[in-house]
């Protein structure tokens, strides 16, 4: 976890690197990417749990295909 000081240093560095005009758009894009990653990981977990539930419902036997 980052401390308040480290976050402030990163914020100033980002401001100097990207400038005050581009920084809001970049942060907005980063927020969208983080939300997409979070949604994808939650979807993956749900699918794994669904497959595990199906596996348990069949008595733990492999599928017969």
Residue pairs with C-beta under 8 A, 6 or more apart in sequence:
2 10
14 23
14 26
15 23
18 26
